[in-house]
Amino acid sequence: MTTIYPAFAPVHRIGLHVIRDWFAGMDVNVGSRIPADMSDALPLVMVRADRRSGGETRRADDERFLRSNLLTIETFTTGLNAENDGYDLQESVRLALLSAWRNQVNVPDGGSISSITTTSQASLVSDYATSTGVVQYASLPKGAARTESIYQLYVRPPDQATISNRFIPGNTL
């Protein structure tokens, strides 16, 4: 079976790649899951696709070749300067994403950023303020702070030779 439209990848692959490269060599952990023992992983930048609805979820005019995505960035910091460190990490992440957009970084099995808009500026949130369902962050380490921002990215598909989706017929990567 031959697909006539390009395949996309989850937006967090772009975010993880860009942000990990940005913080390479620094004592900053970057991931998409909450570690079993968060106290060993701080400072932590968590990158996730977001499922919110509303005005910030505008669609691309032609979703065959450009996809609108929301990317949530959460930073977890601790210590006497936890709040300031969280904001500083968020600003650094913003610069990383803008740099990837400006330089048209093409992430294998991820794609590239066509445009970026901040839909929610970095803000300090309590450990449960924006959780859904069961409280996700009920046991942050004592003195830890969580800061959150949300970006809307219009993403171009990756080079199709780099797609690793085994559920697409004929894809053997």
KEKE-3310 file (N, C-alpha, C; in steps of 0.2 Angstrom, whole numbers, plus 5000, padded with zeros to 4 digits):
npx = (5004:5003:5005:4998:4999:5009:5016:5014:5022:5021:5020:5028:5040:5047:5048:5055:5067:5073:5074:5082:5094:5097:5099:5110:5124:5122:5115:5101:5087:5077:5062:5047:5039:5034:5046:5049:5055:5055:5063:5076:5077:5077:5083:5069:5062:5047:5040:5026:5012:4998:4980:4970:4956:4948:4951:4965:4967:4967:4965:4975:4975:4976:4977:4984:4997:5002:5001:4992:4997:4997:5009:5014:5024:5032:5040:5050:5057:5067:5072:5079:5078:5067:5056:5060:5070:5062:5055:5066:5070:5059:5060:5072:5068:5059:5067:5074:5064:5061:5073:5074:5063:5067:5079:5075:5075:5075:5068:5072:5059:5050:5048:5047:5046:5034:5027:5026:5017:5015:5003:5000:5008:5023:5019:5018:5011:5001:5003:4993:4984:4982:4979:4971:4958:4963:4974:4989:5001:5002:5012:5024:5041:5046:5046:5047:5044:5032:5031:5022:5020:5012:5012:5007:5011:5013:5016:5027:5028:5039:5055:5050:5057:5062:5052:5046:5035:5027:5015:5010:5006:5018:5029:5045:5054)
npy = (4994:5011:5026:5042:5054:5064:5057:5061:5064:5063:5078:5080:5074:5083:5093:5087:5083:5096:5103:5094:5094:5108:5109:5101:5094:5101:5102:5098:5089:5081:5076:5066:5060:5058:5055:5040:5043:5059:5068:5065:5069:5083:5099:5097:5096:5094:5088:5088:5083:5093:5092:5102:5112:5125:5143:5142:5131:5132:5126:5120:5126:5117:5101:5091:5094:5102:5103:5108:5110:5108:5111:5107:5113:5109:5114:5108:5113:5115:5120:5135:5145:5141:5145:5156:5149:5140:5149:5154:5143:5140:5152:5149:5137:5143:5151:5140:5134:5144:5147:5134:5135:5147:5143:5133:5119:5102:5089:5072:5059:5068:5081:5099:5116:5126:5138:5147:5150:5158:5152:5152:5160:5157:5152:5150:5136:5127:5111:5104:5111:5112:5099:5085:5073:5060:5067:5073:5077:5076:5073:5081:5085:5092:5109:5111:5118:5120:5125:5131:5132:5135:5131:5134:5125:5125:5112:5105:5090:5076:5071:5058:5046:5045:5041:5031:5024:5009:5005:5010:5003:4995:5002:5000:5004)
npz = (5000:4996:5003:4999:5005:5016:5032:5049:5064:5082:5091:5102:5099:5092:5101:5112:5105:5101:5113:5121:5114:5116:5130:5131:5139:5151:5168:5167:5166:5153:5148:5144:5153:5170:5182:5192:5205:5208:5215:5212:5199:5197:5191:5180:5164:5157:5142:5133:5121:5120:5124:5124:5121:5112:5107:5105:5098:5084:5067:5054:5037:5027:5031:5026:5024:5034:5051:5065:5082:5100:5112:5128:5140:5155:5169:5183:5198:5212:5228:5236:5226:5218:5212:5203:5196:5189:5181:5174:5167:5159:5151:5144:5137:5129:5121:5115:5107:5098:5092:5085:5076:5069:5063:5056:5060:5056:5062:5063:5060:5066:5061:5056:5063:5057:5061:5076:5091:5107:5118:5131:5143:5153:5169:5186:5194:5205:5212:5208:5200:5186:5183:5176:5179:5190:5203:5197:5201:5215:5224:5224:5227:5243:5244:5230:5214:5201:5184:5170:5153:5137:5120:5103:5089:5072:5062:5050:5040:5044:5035:5025:5024:5037:5045:5058:5061:5064:5061:5049:5034:5025:5030:5035:5044)
capx = (5000:5007:5002:4999:5000:5015:5014:5016:5024:5018:5023:5032:5046:5051:5050:5061:5074:5075:5075:5087:5100:5098:5102:5116:5130:5119:5112:5094:5084:5072:5058:5040:5035:5036:5050:5047:5057:5056:5068:5083:5077:5076:5077:5066:5058:5043:5037:5020:5007:4992:4974:4965:4952:4947:4954:4972:4968:4965:4967:4979:4970:4977:4981:4988:5004:5004:4997:4992:4998:4999:5014:5014:5031:5031:5047:5050:5063:5067:5077:5077:5076:5064:5051:5064:5073:5057:5054:5072:5070:5054:5062:5077:5065:5056:5072:5076:5059:5061:5079:5073:5059:5071:5084:5071:5078:5071:5069:5070:5053:5047:5046:5050:5041:5032:5026:5025:5014:5014:4996:5000:5014:5025:5016:5018:5005:5001:5005:4987:4980:4979:4979:4964:4957:4967:4979:4995:5007:5001:5018:5030:5046:5045:5050:5047:5039:5030:5029:5019:5018:5009:5014:5004:5016:5011:5022:5028:5029:5047:5057:5046:5061:5064:5046:5047:5028:5027:5008:5009:5008:5024:5034:5049:5059)
capy = (5000:5017:5032:5048:5060:5063:5055:5065:5061:5067:5085:5080:5072:5089:5097:5083:5084:5102:5105:5090:5097:5115:5108:5096:5096:5105:5098:5098:5083:5083:5070:5066:5056:5059:5050:5037:5047:5065:5071:5063:5071:5090:5102:5093:5100:5089:5090:5084:5086:5095:5091:5107:5115:5133:5147:5141:5125:5133:5121:5122:5126:5110:5097:5086:5095:5106:5101:5112:5106:5111:5108:5110:5113:5110:5114:5107:5115:5114:5124:5142:5149:5136:5149:5159:5144:5138:5154:5155:5137:5141:5156:5145:5133:5147:5152:5134:5133:5150:5145:5129:5138:5152:5139:5127:5113:5097:5083:5065:5057:5073:5087:5105:5121:5131:5144:5146:5155:5156:5153:5153:5162:5153:5154:5146:5133:5123:5104:5100:5116:5111:5092:5082:5066:5059:5072:5070:5079:5076:5072:5085:5085:5098:5115:5111:5122:5118:5131:5128:5136:5131:5134:5131:5125:5123:5108:5102:5083:5075:5067:5052:5041:5044:5039:5025:5021:5002:5004:5012:4998:4995:5006:4995:5007)
capz = (5000:4995:5005:4995:5010:5021:5038:5054:5071:5088:5091:5107:5097:5090:5107:5115:5102:5101:5120:5124:5111:5119:5136:5131:5144:5157:5173:5166:5163:5149:5146:5143:5158:5177:5185:5198:5210:5205:5218:5209:5192:5196:5188:5175:5159:5154:5136:5131:5117:5124:5121:5126:5116:5112:5102:5103:5094:5077:5063:5048:5032:5023:5036:5023:5024:5039:5056:5071:5088:5106:5116:5134:5143:5162:5172:5190:5201:5219:5232:5238:5221:5214:5207:5198:5192:5185:5175:5169:5163:5154:5146:5140:5133:5124:5116:5111:5102:5093:5088:5080:5071:5065:5059:5052:5062:5054:5067:5060:5063:5070:5057:5057:5065:5052:5065:5084:5095:5114:5119:5138:5145:5158:5175:5192:5195:5210:5210:5205:5197:5179:5181:5175:5182:5196:5204:5194:5204:5222:5229:5222:5233:5247:5241:5223:5210:5194:5180:5164:5147:5131:5113:5097:5083:5065:5060:5043:5041:5043:5029:5025:5025:5044:5049:5061:5063:5061:5060:5043:5030:5021:5033:5038:5049)
cpx = (5004:5002:5003:5000:5006:5012:5017:5018:5021:5023:5029:5039:5050:5053:5056:5067:5077:5078:5081:5094:5102:5101:5108:5121:5128:5116:5104:5092:5078:5068:5050:5036:5038:5040:5047:5049:5059:5062:5075:5083:5077:5083:5075:5062:5054:5039:5032:5016:5001:4986:4968:4961:4951:4950:4961:4973:4966:4969:4971:4974:4970:4981:4984:4996:5007:4999:4998:4993:4999:5004:5015:5021:5030:5039:5046:5057:5062:5073:5075:5075:5071:5059:5055:5067:5068:5055:5060:5072:5065:5057:5068:5074:5061:5061:5074:5071:5060:5067:5078:5068:5063:5076:5081:5074:5073:5073:5067:5064:5050:5044:5050:5044:5040:5031:5025:5022:5013:5007:4995:5007:5016:5022:5017:5012:5006:5002:4998:4982:4977:4979:4972:4964:4960:4973:4985:5001:5006:5007:5024:5035:5045:5049:5050:5042:5038:5028:5027:5018:5015:5010:5009:5010:5012:5017:5021:5030:5037:5048:5054:5051:5063:5058:5047:5040:5027:5019:5005:5011:5014:5030:5038:5054:5059)
cpy = (5006:5023:5038:5054:5059:5061:5060:5061:5065:5073:5084:5078:5078:5092:5093:5084:5090:5104:5101:5093:5104:5114:5103:5099:5100:5100:5099:5092:5085:5076:5071:5063:5059:5054:5047:5041:5054:5069:5070:5066:5079:5093:5097:5098:5094:5092:5085:5087:5087:5093:5096:5109:5122:5136:5145:5134:5126:5128:5124:5122:5120:5106:5091:5087:5100:5105:5106:5108:5110:5107:5111:5108:5114:5109:5112:5108:5115:5119:5131:5146:5145:5140:5152:5155:5141:5143:5155:5149:5138:5146:5153:5141:5137:5149:5146:5133:5138:5149:5140:5131:5143:5148:5134:5121:5107:5091:5076:5062:5061:5079:5093:5110:5126:5138:5142:5152:5153:5157:5154:5154:5158:5156:5148:5143:5128:5116:5101:5105:5115:5103:5090:5075:5066:5064:5069:5071:5080:5076:5075:5085:5092:5103:5115:5115:5119:5124:5128:5134:5132:5135:5130:5131:5122:5119:5105:5094:5082:5072:5060:5046:5040:5042:5032:5022:5014:5001:5007:5006:4999:4999:5001:4998:5005)
cpz = (5000:4998:5001:4999:5014:5028:5043:5060:5076:5089:5097:5105:5095:5096:5111:5112:5102:5108:5123:5121:5114:5126:5137:5135:5150:5161:5173:5163:5159:5147:5145:5148:5165:5180:5191:5205:5208:5208:5215:5202:5191:5195:5182:5170:5156:5148:5134:5126:5122:5120:5122:5120:5117:5106:5100:5099:5087:5073:5057:5042:5028:5028:5033:5024:5029:5045:5062:5077:5094:5109:5122:5137:5151:5165:5180:5193:5208:5222:5233:5232:5216:5209:5202:5194:5187:5179:5171:5165:5157:5149:5141:5135:5127:5118:5112:5105:5096:5089:5083:5075:5066:5060:5055:5053:5060:5058:5063:5064:5068:5065:5058:5059:5059:5055:5072:5087:5102:5116:5127:5141:5151:5165:5180:5193:5201:5208:5207:5201:5190:5177:5180:5177:5189:5197:5202:5198:5212:5226:5226:5228:5236:5244:5233:5220:5203:5190:5173:5159:5141:5125:5108:5091:5077:5063:5053:5045:5041:5036:5030:5026:5032:5048:5052:5064:5060:5060:5053:5038:5025:5024:5037:5043:5056)
residu = (MET:THR:THR:ILE:TYR:PRO:ALA:PHE:ALA:PRO:VAL:HIS:ARG:ILE:GLY:LEU:HIS:VAL:ILE:ARG:ASP:TRP:PHE:ALA:GLY:MET:ASP:VAL:ASN:VAL:GLY:SER:ARG:ILE:PRO:ALA:ASP:MET:SER:ASP:ALA:LEU:PRO:LEU:VAL:MET:VAL:ARG:ALA:ASP:ARG:ARG:SER:GLY:GLY:GLU:THR:ARG:ARG:ALA:ASP:ASP:GLU:ARG:PHE:LEU:ARG:SER:ASN:LEU:LEU:THR:ILE:GLU:THR:PHE:THR:THR:GLY:LEU:ASN:ALA:GLU:ASN:ASP:GLY:TYR:ASP:LEU:GLN:GLU:SER:VAL:ARG:LEU:ALA:LEU:LEU:SER:ALA:TRP:ARG:ASN:GLN:VAL:ASN:VAL:PRO:ASP:GLY:GLY:SER:ILE:SER:SER:ILE:THR:THR:THR:SER:GLN:ALA:SER:LEU:VAL:SER:ASP:TYR:ALA:THR:SER:THR:GLY:VAL:VAL:GLN:TYR:ALA:SER:LEU:PRO:LYS:GLY:ALA:ALA:ARG:THR:GLU:SER:ILE:TYR:GLN:LEU:TYR:VAL:ARG:PRO:PRO:ASP:GLN:ALA:THR:ILE:SER:ASN:ARG:PHE:ILE:PRO:GLY:ASN:THR:LEU)
# end
